Amino acid sequence: MEHNSTFPIKQNELDMLRDEATSYIKSIQWEQSQRAKNKDKDAKDESILLYLSRAKGNGSTDITSVSKTVLELKKRLLPESIAIPIYLNQTLYAVQEGITLGIWVKDSYYDASGLSSLSENKSALDSSGKREYESKMQTATAFMLFSTAYKILHDLQAIASDDLSVMKNKFAGIPEVSLMSPLKGISCALFYYDKYLSHPEMIKSDKDVIDFTVVYFESLISEIQMRKNSLEYTETITDRTYKLENSDFVVSGWNNVFQGAAKSVEFNKIQFEQIVGNRDAKHFARRLTERMLSYDFTAKKNPFQELGGFMPVFMGYGIPGTGKSMLIAAIATRLKEHCDHLEIPFLFHPMPDTLISTFQGGSAEKMVEWMKPLQDPSKLIFAPIDDAENNLQERTAQGVSAGVKEVIGVFLRYTEGAYAVNYGNSSIGLFTNLPEMLDKAVISRVQGRFKIDGARTEHDFLDQDHLWWRKLDTTMPDFVNMQGPENYSYLQDQGLAKHMGEILNVSDKPTEERVLEAYDKVEAHFNTNQHLFYANLYKEIQKIFPFFSSRDVRNIQSAVSLRLTDFDLEEDWFENPEIYFNKDYDTKFNMLQELMRANMKGLDFSEIRRQEVIRYLDNVATIADTDFKRKVDARVNQLNIDLEARTQFGKDN
């Protein structure tokens, strides 16, 4: 099931539940199970778990009060201050708000799942009715705890320390999680939360209270995620999304966007000029950044989408060592700099290396969690997949794991089809040395492609060396006692091209033999400026490459559109955002249309179409061939080695 309907969580409805939430923070009672008491035997941190298990939890006498514990913490940590200091206050408030939201979500589940009416007629239920009642109670409790913890993370994550590893090492896990009933669930969760807070080793400063709270409730979410597959009657949880009024907080089934963090990942800052060669790639990357920045946050769409120049999925490919990782960093750097200048939120969201899981269904879940943030319309998102052939490898190849198949399934669902939402604010980049190993369906989603071929010319190699020895030159002048080139100033060729035309060494005909043959055959009957020429060419290509489909034709169309929108945005638009970037959607769209018309004056549509068709078809053929060629080369290489070994062996004996 995917999420389809969104329900608002209204603030005034939460106001009515806040007293109940506060009462839990003031006092709960929890009777520890024998199992939890015995947990200390195999604990990794004797002292803390022993302490937890000795906590007197014999119902009648022991009342646990989180608010009282926080006051005691204040006395211990900040004896001088009169008011409750800010971190303790924020934590207490976040926990209260989390519980309030959890209660609301639980009530909503009661109504939606029919649990309310089961509760009312509890005494009259037969055995299957009782089973259903108990089962729904557990699901309600799990969803309530999940939503509570999720809201607490949402509120505290940003103010917690970036590095929580020390706190995570001290933390010894939650001894038990109760899903018997909402009251028992919240009592049990708060009981252990409180026991940790009162442990003298756990909290050394007021900031620790926030850090610990984040670690504790992250752990509670993981505990519930682990059990969610055994819960029943979850349809009314997974088929809807709850959005908190006047906030960006959303509960969407069991999805946890904080996992793997939709916080921007750190990257090394790199300028395009520091990358040698790769003119095609640099040009493409620059266009991508300009297009993403044109996204309109109010209209939630991008004028370049209407003009046909936006690429939700693109691919950069080339031999190893030509600068893929540098290019990813350069795109991120450029986007981040512009976003900071224009005060736009930016998310750098690379696919994690650890996506493929050994558990059945685990990879699909992780992939959904990674792709979910890409549907957030409130920021610009660049999501590179480096070494894409690892996670998106041809599904029909031998020995491909079930995990890879799951990941591809999710990728395809989210990039086209009913679930695909693209506002024009996010772009996924596949980077690979081995495009021929990528799944065919994945490749067909790619709307823009470019080669990452590294240094190619005499000047490129000069510049690559110059970037290396100039460091020596600055620390020890005259040490590099070599002569430079006469008519070339270093890095002058590494700037950005004005437009694609400067880069393309457009051959007049396809270079790949089979494509050329088909091309010549069709050209004997039609002119390249006739529409029928292309219709027949595609038909011929399909005979040679059966996987060539209408999707490929659409990709060619978008490549032509990209060329038509291949113009620079004016320099002063970046200097003064109010001229263009801060304008409303329609104004931006009209300004771009003007630029596009001016740009098209020098272009010939039928010629551009011809060039792009040749480029694309050559590309298809190369990718199809390389796989076969690589296998042949490997075999030839092996035979040569065997032959040489025999010769050596003959000589030695």
C-alpha positions as CSV (number, residue, x, y, z in Angstrom):
1,M,0.0,0.0,0.0
2,E,1.1,3.5,-0.6
3,H,0.0,6.7,1.1
4,N,-2.9,8.3,-0.6
5,S,-5.0,10.4,1.7
6,T,-3.8,13.2,4.0
7,F,-5.6,14.1,7.2
8,P,-4.9,17.2,9.2
9,I,-4.0,17.1,12.9
10,K,-5.6,20.2,14.2
11,Q,-4.0,22.3,17.0
12,N,-7.2,22.8,18.8
13,E,-7.8,19.1,19.0
14,L,-4.3,18.6,20.5
15,D,-5.1,21.3,23.1
16,M,-7.8,19.1,24.5
17,L,-5.4,16.2,25.0
18,R,-2.5,18.1,26.5
19,D,-3.7,17.6,30.1
20,E,-3.7,13.9,29.7
21,A,-0.2,14.0,28.3
22,T,1.0,16.1,31.2
23,S,-0.5,13.7,33.7
24,Y,1.7,10.9,32.3
25,I,4.8,13.0,32.7
26,K,3.9,13.8,36.3
27,S,3.3,10.2,37.3
28,I,3.0,6.7,35.9
29,Q,3.2,3.3,37.5
30,W,5.0,0.3,35.9
31,E,5.5,-3.2,37.2
32,Q,8.7,-4.6,35.6
33,S,8.5,-8.1,34.1
34,Q,10.8,-10.8,35.4
35,R,12.5,-10.9,32.1
36,A,13.5,-7.3,32.2
37,K,14.7,-7.7,35.8
38,N,17.0,-10.5,34.7
39,K,18.3,-8.6,31.7
40,D,21.4,-7.5,33.6
41,K,23.0,-11.0,33.4
42,D,24.1,-10.6,29.8
43,A,24.3,-6.8,29.7
44,K,27.1,-5.0,28.0
45,D,27.0,-2.3,30.6
46,E,26.5,-4.0,33.9
47,S,26.1,-0.9,36.0
48,I,23.3,0.8,34.0
49,L,21.2,-2.3,33.3
50,L,21.7,-3.6,36.9
51,Y,20.5,-0.2,38.0
52,L,17.5,-0.4,35.7
53,S,16.6,-3.8,36.8
54,R,16.8,-2.9,40.5
55,A,14.6,0.1,40.0
56,K,11.7,-0.7,42.4
57,G,8.8,-1.1,40.1
58,N,6.3,-2.8,42.5
59,G,3.3,-0.9,41.3
60,S,1.7,0.2,44.6
61,T,4.6,1.9,46.2
62,D,6.7,3.3,43.3
63,I,5.4,6.2,41.3
64,T,7.7,7.3,38.5
65,S,7.7,11.0,37.7
66,V,9.6,12.3,34.8
67,S,8.9,16.0,35.7
68,K,10.2,15.4,39.2
69,T,13.4,13.7,37.8
70,V,14.0,16.7,35.5
71,L,13.7,19.1,38.5
72,E,16.2,17.0,40.4
73,L,18.6,17.1,37.4
74,K,18.3,20.8,37.4
75,K,19.3,21.0,41.1
76,R,22.3,18.6,40.4
77,L,23.5,20.2,37.2
78,L,22.6,23.9,37.6
79,P,22.2,24.6,41.3
80,E,22.5,28.4,40.8
81,S,19.8,29.0,38.3
82,I,16.2,29.8,39.3
83,A,14.3,29.1,36.1
84,I,14.4,25.6,34.5
85,P,17.2,26.0,32.0
86,I,16.5,26.0,28.3
87,Y,17.6,22.4,27.3
88,L,15.7,20.8,30.2
89,N,12.7,22.9,29.3
90,Q,12.9,22.1,25.6
91,T,13.1,18.4,26.4
92,L,10.2,18.3,28.8
93,Y,8.1,20.3,26.3
94,A,9.0,18.0,23.4
95,V,8.2,14.9,25.4
96,Q,4.8,16.4,26.4
97,E,4.0,17.5,22.8
98,G,5.1,14.0,21.6
99,I,2.8,12.2,23.9
100,T,-0.1,14.6,23.1
101,L,0.4,13.9,19.4
102,G,0.6,10.1,20.1
103,I,-2.7,10.2,22.0
104,W,-4.3,12.0,19.0
105,V,-3.0,9.4,16.6
106,K,-4.1,6.6,18.8
107,D,-7.7,8.0,19.0
108,S,-7.7,8.4,15.2
109,Y,-6.7,4.7,14.8
110,Y,-9.4,3.7,17.3
111,D,-12.0,5.3,15.1
112,A,-10.6,4.3,11.7
113,S,-10.0,0.7,12.6
114,G,-13.3,0.0,14.4
115,L,-11.5,-0.5,17.7
116,S,-13.8,2.2,19.4
117,S,-16.9,0.1,18.8
118,L,-15.1,-3.1,19.9
119,S,-14.1,-1.3,23.2
120,E,-17.7,-0.2,23.8
121,N,-19.1,-3.8,23.5
122,K,-16.1,-5.5,25.1
123,S,-18.2,-7.6,27.5
124,A,-20.3,-9.0,24.6
125,L,-17.4,-10.1,22.4
126,D,-17.0,-13.8,21.4
127,S,-13.6,-15.4,21.2
128,S,-12.7,-14.1,17.7
129,G,-14.0,-10.7,18.7
130,K,-11.7,-10.7,21.7
131,R,-8.8,-11.7,19.5
132,E,-9.5,-8.9,17.2
133,Y,-9.8,-6.5,20.1
134,E,-6.5,-7.5,21.6
135,S,-4.8,-7.4,18.3
136,K,-6.0,-3.9,17.5
137,M,-5.0,-2.7,21.0
138,Q,-1.5,-3.8,20.3
139,T,-1.4,-2.0,16.9
140,A,-2.9,1.1,18.4
141,T,-0.3,1.1,21.2
142,A,2.6,0.6,18.7
143,F,1.4,3.4,16.4
144,M,0.9,5.7,19.4
145,L,4.5,5.0,20.7
146,F,5.9,5.4,17.2
147,S,4.2,8.7,16.6
148,T,5.2,10.0,20.0
149,A,8.8,9.1,19.5
150,Y,8.8,10.4,16.0
151,K,7.4,13.8,17.0
152,I,10.0,14.1,19.8
153,L,12.8,13.4,17.3
154,H,11.3,15.9,14.9
155,D,11.4,18.6,17.6
156,L,14.8,17.7,19.2
157,Q,16.9,16.4,16.4
158,A,18.0,19.8,15.2
159,I,19.1,21.0,18.6
160,A,20.8,17.8,19.6
161,S,24.6,17.4,19.2
162,D,25.8,16.2,15.8
163,D,27.8,13.4,17.2
164,L,25.7,11.2,19.5
165,S,28.2,8.3,19.6
166,V,29.3,8.8,23.2
167,M,25.7,8.8,24.4
168,K,24.9,5.8,22.3
169,N,27.8,3.9,23.9
170,K,26.5,4.7,27.4
171,F,22.9,3.7,26.4
172,A,22.2,0.0,27.0
173,G,18.9,-0.4,25.2
174,I,15.3,-0.5,26.4
175,P,14.8,-3.5,28.6
176,E,11.2,-4.1,27.5
177,V,8.5,-2.5,25.4
178,S,4.9,-3.1,26.2
179,L,2.2,-3.1,23.5
180,M,-0.6,-4.5,25.7
181,S,-2.5,-1.2,25.9
182,P,-1.9,2.4,25.3
183,L,-1.7,3.1,29.0
184,K,0.8,0.3,29.6
185,G,2.8,1.2,26.5
186,I,3.3,4.8,27.5
187,S,3.9,3.9,31.2
188,C,6.6,1.3,30.3
189,A,8.3,3.7,27.8
190,L,8.4,6.6,30.4
191,F,9.4,4.3,33.2
192,Y,12.7,3.3,31.5
193,Y,13.2,6.8,30.1
194,D,13.0,8.1,33.7
195,K,15.3,5.4,35.1
196,Y,18.0,6.4,32.6
197,L,17.6,10.1,33.3
198,S,18.1,9.5,37.1
199,H,21.2,7.4,36.5
200,P,24.2,9.6,37.6
201,E,26.4,8.3,34.8
202,M,24.0,9.0,32.0
203,I,23.6,12.8,32.3
204,K,26.6,15.0,32.9
205,S,25.3,18.3,31.5
206,D,22.0,19.8,30.6
207,K,22.8,19.3,26.9
208,D,23.1,15.6,27.6
209,V,19.4,15.5,28.4
210,I,18.5,16.4,24.9
211,D,21.1,14.1,23.4
212,F,19.9,11.2,25.6
213,T,16.2,11.9,24.7
214,V,17.0,11.6,21.0
215,V,19.0,8.4,21.5
216,Y,16.2,6.9,23.7
217,F,13.3,7.7,21.4
218,E,15.3,6.6,18.3
219,S,15.8,3.3,20.0
220,L,12.1,3.1,20.8
221,I,11.3,3.7,17.1
222,S,13.7,0.9,16.1
223,E,12.1,-1.5,18.6
224,I,8.7,-0.8,17.1
225,Q,10.0,-1.0,13.5
226,M,11.2,-4.5,14.4
227,R,7.8,-5.6,15.6
228,K,5.6,-3.9,13.1
229,N,5.5,-6.9,10.8
230,S,3.8,-9.0,13.5
231,L,1.1,-6.4,14.0
232,E,-2.3,-6.9,12.3
233,Y,-5.0,-4.5,11.2
234,T,-2.5,-1.9,10.0
235,E,-4.3,-0.9,6.8
236,T,-5.6,2.3,8.3
237,I,-2.1,3.2,9.3
238,T,-0.3,2.6,6.1
239,D,-2.9,4.1,3.7
240,R,-2.9,7.6,5.1
241,T,-0.7,10.5,6.0
242,Y,-1.3,12.8,9.0
243,K,0.0,16.3,8.7
244,L,0.3,18.6,11.7
245,E,-1.4,21.9,11.1
246,N,1.0,24.9,10.7
247,S,4.0,22.6,10.7
248,D,6.1,20.5,8.4
249,F,5.6,17.5,10.7
250,V,4.0,14.5,9.0
251,V,3.3,10.9,10.1
252,S,3.2,8.7,7.1
253,G,2.6,5.1,8.1
254,W,5.7,3.6,9.7
255,N,8.1,5.7,7.6
256,N,11.0,7.2,9.5
257,V,12.7,9.9,7.5
258,F,15.2,10.6,10.3
259,Q,16.7,7.2,9.7
260,G,19.6,7.6,7.5
261,A,18.7,11.3,8.2
262,A,17.3,13.6,5.7
263,K,19.9,16.0,7.1
264,S,22.3,17.2,4.5
265,V,25.4,15.0,4.3
266,E,28.8,16.7,4.6
267,F,30.9,16.9,1.4
268,N,34.2,18.4,0.3
269,K,33.8,21.8,-1.5
270,I,35.1,21.6,-5.1
271,Q,34.8,24.2,-7.9
272,F,34.3,23.2,-11.5
273,E,37.6,24.8,-12.5
274,Q,39.4,22.2,-10.3
275,I,38.1,19.4,-12.5
276,V,40.1,18.8,-15.6
277,G,38.5,17.9,-18.9
278,N,34.9,16.6,-18.6
279,R,33.5,19.5,-20.5
280,D,30.3,17.7,-21.3
281,A,29.8,16.8,-17.6
282,K,30.6,20.2,-16.3
283,H,28.3,21.9,-18.7
284,F,25.5,19.5,-17.8
285,A,26.1,20.0,-14.1
286,R,25.9,23.7,-14.5
287,R,22.6,23.5,-16.4
288,L,21.2,21.2,-13.8
289,T,22.0,23.6,-10.9
290,E,20.5,26.6,-12.8
291,R,17.3,24.6,-13.5
292,M,16.9,23.4,-10.0
293,L,17.3,26.9,-8.6
294,S,14.4,28.1,-10.8
295,Y,12.0,25.9,-8.7
296,D,9.2,27.9,-7.3
297,F,8.4,27.1,-3.6
298,T,5.0,28.8,-3.6
299,A,3.7,27.2,-6.8
300,K,5.6,24.0,-6.0
301,K,6.7,23.6,-9.6
302,N,9.6,24.5,-11.8
303,P,9.2,26.6,-15.0
304,F,11.9,24.4,-16.7
305,Q,9.6,21.4,-16.3
306,E,7.0,23.2,-18.5
307,L,9.7,24.2,-21.0
308,G,10.9,20.6,-21.1
309,G,14.4,21.2,-19.7
310,F,14.3,19.5,-16.3
311,M,15.8,16.1,-15.5
312,P,14.5,14.3,-12.5
313,V,16.9,11.4,-13.3
314,F,20.2,11.8,-15.1
315,M,23.3,9.6,-15.6
316,G,27.1,10.4,-15.8
317,Y,29.2,7.5,-17.0
318,G,32.9,7.0,-17.9
319,I,36.0,4.9,-17.3
320,P,37.3,4.7,-13.7
321,G,39.5,7.6,-12.4
322,T,37.9,10.4,-14.5
323,G,36.4,12.3,-11.6
324,K,32.9,11.1,-10.8
325,S,33.2,11.7,-7.1
326,M,34.7,15.1,-7.7
327,L,31.9,16.0,-10.0
328,I,29.3,14.9,-7.4
329,A,31.0,17.2,-4.9
330,A,31.2,20.1,-7.5
331,I,27.5,19.9,-8.2
332,A,26.7,19.8,-4.5
333,T,29.1,22.8,-3.9
334,R,27.6,24.9,-6.6
335,L,24.0,24.2,-5.5
336,K,24.9,24.8,-1.8
337,E,26.6,28.1,-2.6
338,H,23.7,29.4,-4.6
339,C,21.1,28.1,-2.1
340,D,22.9,29.9,0.7
341,H,23.0,33.1,-1.3
342,L,19.3,32.8,-2.2
343,E,18.4,31.6,1.3
344,I,16.9,28.3,0.0
345,P,17.0,25.1,2.0
346,F,19.3,22.5,0.3
347,L,19.5,18.8,1.0
348,F,22.5,16.8,-0.3
349,H,21.1,13.3,-0.1
350,P,23.5,10.6,-1.5
351,M,22.4,7.0,-1.5
352,P,24.0,5.2,1.5
353,D,26.4,2.4,0.7
354,T,24.6,0.1,3.1
355,L,21.3,0.0,1.3
356,I,21.2,-3.7,0.3
357,S,20.0,-5.7,3.2
358,T,20.3,-9.5,3.7
359,F,16.7,-9.6,5.1
360,Q,13.9,-10.3,2.8
361,G,12.1,-7.0,2.2
362,G,14.7,-5.1,4.2
363,S,16.3,-3.5,1.1
364,A,12.9,-2.3,-0.3
365,E,12.2,-0.7,3.1
366,K,15.5,1.1,3.2
367,M,15.2,2.2,-0.4
368,V,11.7,3.6,0.3
369,E,13.2,5.4,3.3
370,W,15.9,6.9,1.1
371,M,13.5,7.9,-1.7
372,K,10.8,9.3,0.6
373,P,12.6,12.6,1.4
374,L,12.9,13.3,-2.4
375,Q,9.2,14.0,-2.4
376,D,9.6,16.9,0.0
377,P,8.6,20.1,-1.8
378,S,10.2,22.4,0.8
379,K,13.8,22.2,-0.3
380,L,16.1,21.6,-3.2
381,I,17.4,18.0,-3.2
382,F,20.4,16.6,-5.0
383,A,20.5,12.8,-4.6
384,P,23.6,11.1,-6.3
385,I,24.0,7.4,-6.5
386,D,27.7,6.7,-6.9
387,D,28.8,3.4,-8.4
388,A,25.1,2.9,-9.4
389,E,25.9,-0.5,-10.9
390,N,26.2,-1.9,-7.4
391,N,22.6,-1.3,-6.4
392,L,20.8,-1.0,-9.7
393,Q,22.4,-3.9,-11.6
394,E,20.7,-5.7,-14.5
395,R,18.1,-7.9,-12.7
396,T,18.3,-10.7,-15.2
397,A,22.0,-11.2,-14.7
398,Q,23.2,-14.3,-13.0
399,G,23.6,-14.2,-9.2
400,V,21.8,-10.8,-8.7
401,S,20.6,-10.7,-5.1
402,A,17.0,-10.3,-4.1
403,G,18.0,-7.1,-2.4
404,V,19.0,-5.5,-5.7
405,K,15.7,-6.5,-7.3
406,E,13.8,-4.9,-4.4
407,V,15.8,-1.7,-4.7
408,I,15.2,-1.5,-8.4
409,G,11.5,-2.1,-7.9
410,V,11.2,0.8,-5.5
411,F,13.4,3.0,-7.8
412,L,11.1,2.4,-10.8
413,R,7.9,3.0,-8.8
414,Y,9.1,6.3,-7.4
415,T,10.6,7.7,-10.7
416,E,7.6,7.0,-12.9
417,G,4.1,5.8,-12.4
418,A,1.5,6.4,-9.8
419,Y,3.8,7.2,-6.9
420,A,6.2,9.5,-8.8
421,V,5.8,13.0,-7.6
422,N,8.3,15.4,-9.1
423,Y,7.8,19.0,-8.3
424,G,11.0,20.0,-10.2
425,N,13.0,20.5,-7.0
426,S,14.9,17.2,-6.8
427,S,17.2,15.3,-9.1
428,I,18.7,11.9,-8.8
429,G,22.1,11.4,-10.5
430,L,23.4,7.9,-11.4
431,F,27.2,7.8,-11.6
432,T,28.8,4.7,-13.0
433,N,31.9,3.2,-14.7
434,L,29.8,0.4,-16.1
435,P,26.5,1.8,-17.6
436,E,26.1,-1.5,-19.5
437,M,25.6,-3.3,-16.2
438,L,22.7,-1.1,-15.1
439,D,19.2,-2.5,-15.4
440,K,17.6,-1.7,-18.7
441,A,14.4,-0.3,-17.1
442,V,16.6,1.9,-14.9
443,I,18.5,3.2,-17.9
444,S,15.3,4.0,-19.6
445,R,14.3,6.3,-16.7
446,V,17.4,8.4,-17.4
447,Q,16.4,11.7,-19.1
448,G,19.8,13.3,-19.4
449,R,23.2,11.6,-19.9
450,F,26.7,12.8,-20.2
451,K,30.2,11.3,-20.4
452,I,32.7,11.8,-17.7
453,D,35.8,11.2,-19.7
454,G,38.5,13.1,-17.7
455,A,41.5,14.7,-19.3
456,R,41.4,14.4,-23.1
457,T,43.6,17.1,-24.7
458,E,47.2,18.3,-24.4
459,H,45.9,21.2,-22.4
460,D,43.8,19.0,-20.1
461,F,46.9,17.0,-19.2
462,L,49.0,20.2,-18.7
463,D,46.3,21.5,-16.4
464,Q,46.0,18.2,-14.4
465,D,49.8,18.3,-13.7
466,H,49.6,22.0,-13.0
467,L,47.0,21.5,-10.3
468,W,49.5,19.0,-8.6
469,W,52.8,20.9,-8.9
470,R,51.4,24.4,-8.2
471,K,51.1,23.4,-4.5
472,L,54.9,22.9,-4.4
473,D,55.3,26.1,-6.3
474,T,53.5,28.1,-3.7
475,T,55.4,26.6,-0.7
476,M,58.8,26.7,-2.4
477,P,59.0,29.1,-5.3
478,D,61.5,28.2,-8.0
479,F,61.6,24.6,-6.8
480,V,59.7,23.4,-9.9
481,N,62.4,24.4,-12.3
482,M,60.5,23.6,-15.5
483,Q,59.3,25.6,-18.5
484,G,55.6,26.3,-19.0
485,P,53.7,26.3,-22.4
486,E,54.0,29.5,-24.4
487,N,50.6,30.2,-25.7
488,Y,48.4,28.8,-23.0
489,S,47.6,30.1,-19.5
490,Y,46.9,27.3,-17.1
491,L,43.2,26.2,-16.6
492,Q,42.0,28.5,-19.4
493,D,40.3,25.5,-21.1
494,Q,38.7,24.3,-17.8
495,G,36.0,27.0,-17.7
496,L,32.5,26.3,-18.6
497,A,31.2,26.1,-22.2
498,K,28.5,28.6,-23.4
499,H,26.3,25.8,-24.9
500,M,26.3,22.2,-26.0
501,G,27.2,23.1,-29.5
502,E,30.7,24.1,-28.4
503,I,31.3,20.7,-26.9
504,L,29.7,18.3,-29.4
505,N,32.0,17.0,-32.0
506,V,28.9,16.1,-33.9
507,S,29.7,13.5,-36.4
508,D,27.5,13.7,-39.5
509,K,26.6,10.0,-39.3
510,P,26.3,7.5,-36.5
511,T,29.7,5.9,-35.6
512,E,28.4,2.6,-34.5
513,E,28.2,0.2,-37.5
514,R,24.7,-1.3,-37.0
515,V,23.2,2.1,-36.3
516,L,25.0,3.5,-39.4
517,E,23.6,0.7,-41.6
518,A,20.0,1.4,-40.4
519,Y,20.6,5.1,-40.8
520,D,21.8,4.8,-44.4
521,K,19.0,2.4,-45.3
522,V,16.3,4.8,-44.1
523,E,18.1,7.8,-45.7
524,A,17.9,6.1,-49.1
525,H,14.1,6.7,-48.8
526,F,13.6,9.8,-46.7
527,N,15.3,13.1,-46.0
528,T,16.5,13.8,-42.5
529,N,14.1,16.8,-42.3
530,Q,11.1,14.6,-42.9
531,H,9.2,13.2,-39.8
532,L,8.9,9.9,-41.6
533,F,12.7,9.6,-41.6
534,Y,12.7,9.2,-37.7
535,A,9.6,6.9,-37.6
536,N,11.3,4.5,-40.0
537,L,14.7,4.8,-38.3
538,Y,13.2,3.9,-34.9
539,K,11.5,0.9,-36.5
540,E,14.8,-0.3,-38.0
541,I,16.6,0.2,-34.6
542,Q,14.0,-1.9,-32.9
543,K,14.8,-4.8,-35.2
544,I,18.5,-4.6,-34.1
545,F,17.9,-3.8,-30.4
546,P,14.6,-5.3,-29.3
547,F,14.7,-3.4,-26.0
548,F,14.4,0.0,-27.8
549,S,11.0,1.3,-26.9
550,S,8.7,4.4,-26.8
551,R,10.4,5.3,-23.6
552,D,13.7,5.7,-25.6
553,V,11.8,7.9,-28.0
554,R,10.6,10.1,-25.1
555,N,14.2,10.3,-23.9
556,I,15.3,11.5,-27.3
557,Q,12.5,14.1,-27.2
558,S,13.7,15.3,-23.8
559,A,17.3,15.5,-25.0
560,V,16.1,17.8,-27.8
561,S,14.2,19.9,-25.3
562,L,17.3,20.1,-23.2
563,R,19.2,21.5,-26.2
564,L,16.4,24.1,-26.8
565,T,16.6,25.2,-23.2
566,D,20.4,25.2,-23.3
567,F,20.9,28.9,-22.5
568,D,22.6,30.7,-19.6
569,L,20.6,32.5,-17.0
570,E,21.7,36.1,-16.9
571,E,24.7,36.8,-14.6
572,D,22.9,39.6,-12.7
573,W,19.9,37.3,-11.8
574,F,22.3,35.5,-9.5
575,E,23.7,38.8,-8.1
576,N,20.2,40.3,-7.5
577,P,17.7,37.5,-6.8
578,E,14.8,39.9,-6.9
579,I,15.2,40.3,-10.7
580,Y,14.3,36.6,-11.3
581,F,14.6,34.1,-8.5
582,N,12.3,35.8,-6.1
583,K,9.6,36.5,-8.7
584,D,6.4,34.5,-8.8
585,Y,6.1,31.5,-11.0
586,D,4.4,33.1,-14.0
587,T,6.9,35.9,-14.2
588,K,9.8,33.4,-14.1
589,F,8.1,31.3,-16.8
590,N,7.7,34.3,-19.1
591,M,11.3,35.5,-18.6
592,L,12.6,32.0,-19.4
593,Q,10.4,31.9,-22.6
594,E,11.9,35.2,-23.7
595,L,15.4,33.8,-23.2
596,M,14.5,30.6,-25.0
597,R,13.2,32.4,-28.0
598,A,16.3,34.5,-28.2
599,N,18.5,31.4,-27.9
600,M,16.6,29.5,-30.6
601,K,17.2,32.1,-33.2
602,G,20.6,30.6,-34.0
603,L,19.3,27.0,-33.9
604,D,17.8,24.7,-36.5
605,F,15.3,22.3,-35.1
606,S,15.7,19.5,-37.6
607,E,19.5,19.7,-37.3
608,I,19.4,19.5,-33.5
609,R,16.9,16.7,-33.7
610,R,19.2,14.8,-36.0
611,Q,22.3,15.4,-33.8
612,E,20.5,14.2,-30.7
613,V,19.1,11.1,-32.3
614,I,22.6,10.1,-33.5
615,R,24.0,10.7,-30.1
616,Y,21.4,8.7,-28.4
617,L,21.4,5.7,-30.7
618,D,25.2,5.5,-30.7
619,N,25.0,5.6,-26.9
620,V,22.4,2.8,-26.8
621,A,24.5,0.6,-29.1
622,T,27.7,1.3,-27.2
623,I,26.1,0.3,-23.9
624,A,24.6,-2.8,-25.5
625,D,27.9,-3.8,-27.0
626,T,30.2,-3.0,-24.1
627,D,28.9,-5.8,-22.0
628,F,29.6,-8.4,-24.7
629,K,32.9,-6.8,-25.6
630,R,34.1,-6.8,-22.0
631,K,33.4,-10.5,-21.6
632,V,35.3,-11.2,-24.9
633,D,38.3,-9.0,-23.8
634,A,38.5,-10.8,-20.5
635,R,38.5,-14.1,-22.3
636,V,41.2,-13.0,-24.8
637,N,43.3,-11.6,-22.0
638,Q,43.1,-15.0,-20.1
639,L,44.1,-16.9,-23.3
640,N,47.1,-14.6,-23.7
641,I,48.1,-15.1,-20.2
642,D,47.9,-18.9,-20.6
643,L,49.9,-18.7,-23.8
644,E,52.6,-16.6,-22.3
645,A,52.7,-18.9,-19.3
646,R,53.3,-21.9,-21.5
647,T,56.0,-20.1,-23.4
648,Q,57.8,-19.1,-20.2
649,F,57.4,-22.7,-18.9
650,G,58.9,-24.0,-22.1
651,K,61.9,-21.7,-21.7
652,D,62.5,-22.5,-18.1
653,N,62.6,-26.2,-18.7
